[in-house]
Each structure stands twice: as C-alpha cells, then as structure tokens.
Amino acid sequence: MAKVIRLTAAGGPECMQMQQLDLAPPGPGEVLLAQEAVGVNPLDVLQRKGIAPIPLPSGLGLEGAGEVLALGAGVEQFAVGDRVAYATGPLGAYASERLYPAERLVKLPDSISAEQAAAVLFKGITAQYLLTSTYAVGPSTVVLLYGASGGVGQLMAAWAKHLGATVIGVVSKPQSQARALAAGCAHALVFDPQTLAADVRAITGGRMADVVYDGLGKLSFAASLDCLRPRGLMVSFGATTGAPPAVEMATLNAKGSIYITRPSLAAHTATAAEYQGRATAVLQAVAQGVIQAAIGRRYALEDVAAAHTDLEAGQTQGAVVLLP
C-alpha cells in the first residue's frame, strides 16, 4: 500500500489528506518508484490554495527521488534498484510510492543523495534555464536578483557568480542580507521601491543592470524596469505579491528600448530531451560544487500540512523536504 497525499478542494493545509492506495503495475513507458525524499516548493502551495489552479481531485508535488521498484513495457534505460530523481511533474510527488514516466527520470550519481536531489532539482532547473536560456549570463553581466536569500535565489546567485556575473541581490529584510552575500551576491539590498534604482545606479557607476530577475511581481515591477540599462531584459518569473501589471508598449521605448519576458518552466522543459539536458546540468553543478542542495527542514510525509504552514509563514531557510 502506498501512502499518497490527495487534494480534493483548494484551500488551507488541512485540505491535504493522506490516503492508502494500491498502485497498479507500471504501464508502458512507466516506472514504479519507492520514494525516499520529496521536494516541497512554493508552487505546491499556490496549487493547493487555488491561486495556480489544477484539476481536482489531484495529487500534489513536482519533484522527488528514490529507487526503481518495477519497470513497465518498453523501459530499457533503467533497471530495478536504480537510484533516480525527477522534477516538473506530472503531479503526485507527495507519496511513498508512485508511477512516473521513465523519459522524465534522471539517474542519480553516487555523490548525490535522494534528499539532495529532491531539494535541488526543481529549483535548479528553474535557475539553469533563467541563467542560460532566458538570458545568457556570463563574465561582466550585471544581474539584479530578487529573493536572493531564498531557495531559487541562492542557487541563482551561486551559479551566476560561477559564470562570472556580478550579482546584486534584493532581499525583504536586513536579516537576510548576510545569507544573500554568502550565496554569491556581491551586494545585498533591502527592497525599497523608492530607492532601488538609485542604489543600483550607485553600485554600477550608472551602468545599471543587464538583466533583472523579478519573482515578486506587482509590487516590484515598476522599480525593476527603472533598474535596467538601455536594451536590458526584465525577467518577470514570479508573482508572490500579485500578477505584474500590463505594460504600455511606449514604456519599453521610453525606458531605453528594454525587453520584457514572462518565462515558464513548462516551456523550457516541454520535450524529454530538453528536460533531460537541464536536469543533467543541475546534477553536474551540484556534483562540481557550483551550487549546493541546502536543506532547511525535513518533515514526515504525514506532516505535510505543517510543512506548508511553515513555508507560507517564512519559517524555513533552505529547501523543505518530505520523507515518506
């Protein structure tokens, strides 16, 4: 019997209910996994609350790691007992066992534990596509990075620094500045929409940022545009303060022929080949010490409501992992 967290209605943490299920044997192209660790992400919370709607009833969770228990027809790239991990869905990671498409699994090197993989893969793929595909960060790039002390932010700061960039981190409170600097930021600013552009101007000697990675959304949008150099790129990839506003086309010209994009993880992992390439790059970066799988808190699977509550309250530092 597998322990599975199910969501039948959107709402608070209490809406997540554990069920005991008998799983069917894996079908063609599928693998049955015994999960050792499951990652918890902010997107899980948005889906649970209905802010990012999903069809209900549904499982939750987008990343996990464990061991192959059984193979479906046509699966030749794995063997029973292989250590594997995955990210990006399909939904249903909050479980002790689950069926999963083989083409979306990656083998784990011996140097990376299941907990590390579950803590870093989803966030790491996000960091990887933002830094390599959305904007090709490299030597001399000036990056303005919101949430620099958070899970994705710490990965991006470290990786961007490794690529040669100067990272200006933006955090919500003074207590988070040290964590942003330790992650790889050259500077860490406490967010103030009235002074942010002036601070960036002073740090860069008037050059401003080549690229802004803004995960806040509505609250920071106008200030972010003011931090860009001419023909710089505004990357709006989150909405923790609400959806960013519509933009008049004339504004892009007035700000210096700037660019704006709203990328998604799904669009950057749509094919199995692209997904595999990005996931492999993340695991390589962990193995090489470029980024760290920093685990903040561990919870038993049955304590998933507490995990969500703590995550929403900002009581976690580093990744949150469920242990089935």
N, C-alpha and C positions, 0 to 999 in steps of 0.2 A: 504493500500500500504506500502510495506517495502522499506526502503532506504538501498541500497546494493552497496558496492564498488566492481567494477569489473576491472580486468586486462586483456586486450586483447593482449598486446605485452609487452615484457620485456623492461625495460628502466628506466628513471628517475621518480621522484614522480608524474610528470604530466601524466604518463601513467595510473594512478588510476582514474577511472571515476565513479561518482555516478549515479546509475540508480534507478528508481522507479519500483518495481515489485509486482505483485500479486502472493503470495505464495500459492501453493496447500495445501490442508489439510494434516496433518501428516499421513504418511503411516504406515503399521505395524511396530511396534518397534520404531517409531519415536515420537518426541515431538516437538511442536511448541513453540518457546521461544520469549518473549519480552525482549530484551537485555537492561540492564541498564548500563553496562560497558564492554569494550573490551580491552584486553591487546595488546600492541604493542611490538614485540620482534625483536632482530637483524636478526633472521631467516626470518622474514617477508621481511626485506629489501633485503636480499640475494635472496629470491624467486622473488621479484619484479624486481631486476636487471638482473635476469637470471643466476646468479652465482650458485644458487641452483635451477636447472630447475624444473618447474612444467608444466603440460599440460595446454595450453591456448586455449580459454579464461577460466578464473578462478576467483573465489573469493580469498580473502586473509584473513589471521588471523587465529590463532590457539587456542585462549582462550577467554572466555567471561563468563559473569554471568548475571542472570536476573530471570524472573518469567515464570512459565509454563502457557501457554495460552490454549493449547489443547493437547489431547493425541491421539495417533494412536492405532490401534487394538493391543491387547496383552500387553499394557503397564500398569502394575499394581503397580509398585513400587513408582509412583508419582501421585500427584493429581493436578488439576488446582489450581494455586495460590502458589504452592511450590516455594521456593527460591532455585535456583540451580546454579552450575558452571561447567565448563569443561575446558580441555586443551588437546593439541596434535592433534587436527583436528577431522574430516575432515575439510579442508579449508573452509573459509566463515564466519569467526567471524566478519569481518568488515561489520556489518549490524545492522539495528534497530530490525529486527525480522529474525529468521531463523529456519529451520528444523534441528534436531540433533538427533543422535541415543540415545535412552534412556539409554542403557547399559554403555554409556560413560559419563553420568551425575552424579554429586555428590550433595547431599543436603547440603545447607549451614546452619551452626549453627547460632543462633540469634546474636552471638557475632561478627560475621564476615560480613562486608558489601559487596555488589556486587563489589564496586570499589576495596576493599582489595583483594577479590578473583581473580578478573581479573588481578590485579597487581602481584600476587604471585604464582598462581597455576602452570603455565608452568615452570617458573624458579625454583620454589620449587621442582617440581617433578625431574627436572634435578639434583638439589642439593641432593635430597634424594637418587636417585639411585647411584650417584657418591660416596657418603659417606657411603652407606650401602651395595651395591652390587658390584660395581666395586672394591672397597677396603673397608674393614670393619674397619672404623676409630673408635678408642677408646682411653682409657687412655694410655698415653705415646707415642701415634702416633705423629710423626713429619710430618706435612703437608706443602708442598710448593705450594702456591696457586697464580696463575696469575689472573689478573683482580680483585684483592681483593677489590677494591673500586667500582666495577660495580654491576649491578643488581644481577646476579647469584653469583658473588664473595662475596658480602656482606651476602647473605643467607648462603653460604657455610662456611664462616668464623665464623658466629654466631653459626651455627649448629655443626660444628666441635669442637668449643670450648666447647659447651654444652656436647659433647660426651667425653670430656677430653683431646682432642688433643692440641698440641702446633702448632699454625698456623703461618707460615712465609709468609706474603703477598708480592706480587710483583705488583707494580703499574707503570704507564708510566711516571708520573711526580711528582715532590715533593709536589705539591698542593694536591695530592690525598692520601698522606701518613696518614694524620690525619683521613680521612674517613675510611681507611682500619683498623686503630688501633681501632677506635670507633666501628667498626663492630665486632671485636673479635680477630683480629690478635695480636699476642704477639710482632711481629716485622713487619715492612713495609719497603721493599727495592725498590728503584727506579731501574727499569730494565736496566742493562748493561751487555750484554753477556760476556764481558771480565772479569768482576769481580764477577758475580753472584755466581759461585761455591765457590769462596774463602770466600764470605760473609756468605754463608750458612755453610761452614765449621767452620768459626769462631763462629757463633751463636750456633751451635750444639756441639762445642767442638770436631769436627772431625767426629761425627757420621753420618752426612748428613741426607737427608730426606727419610722417609719410602715410601712416595708417592708424586709424582708431578702431579698437575692438571694444564695442559697447554692448554689454549684456544687460544694462539697466532698462533701456527702452525710453519711455515717455519722459521721465524726469531729467535725463541727461542729454537728450537728443540735440537740443539747440546748442548747448555748451560744447558738445563733441564736434559739431560742424565748425565751430569757431577755433578749434584746436588744429585744424588741418592746414597743411601747406597748399599752395595752388596745385591743382590736379592731384591732390591727395585722395585717399579712399576711406570712406566711412563704412565700417562693417557693423551693422546692427544685427546681432545674433541672439539676443535675449530680450525678455520683457518682464523682468521682475518688478518693475514699477508701472507696468501697463504697456499697451501697444504704442510704439512710436507714432507720431502724427504724420499726416500726409505732407508732402513737400511740393511746393510750387517749383516748376522747372526753372523759373527765373532765378530762384535762390541758388541753384547749383552754379549758375554763371556768376552771380554776384559774389559768391564765396571764393571764386578763383577757379572756375571750371572743375569743380570737385566731382567725385564719383560716390555713389551710394549703392550698397548691395545688402540684401537680406538673405544670407545663405542658410541652407538647412543640411543637417547631417544626412537625411534620406537621399537628397540629390547628389551627395558626394560618395554614397555607398550603394548606389542603385544596382550595380552589377556585382556579381560574385567576385569577379577579377579585381575590380576597383576596391571593394571592401577588403579582400584578402591582402592586397598590397598595402593598404593603410594600416590594417591590424598588424601585419608583419613589421612595418616600420615602427609602430609603437612598442612592440615587444623587443625589437632590437634596441630602441632608445633606452628602455628600462635596463636591458642586459648590459649596455655600454655605460650606464650611469648618467646618461644625459638627463633623464627625468627619473623621479622617484615615485614609487607607489606608496604614498604616505597614508596609512590607515589611522583614522581618528578614533572611531568607535566600532566595536563589534557587538552584535545583538543576535540572540537566538531567533530562528525564523518565527516562532510563535510570539515574539516580542516586536513584531514589525510595526505595530501601532506606536510603540514607544520610540522606535527609530524615526518614524515620520514626524512625530511630535517634536523630538529634539532637533531634527533637521530644520523644521519650519521655525523653531524658536531661536535658531542660530547657536545652539548649544554644542555643535560639533565642529571640530577642526580637523581637516583632512577627510578622507573618504569614509563613508559609512558602509559596513559590510554585514550581511546577514549570514549566519552559519546554520545551515539545515541540520 
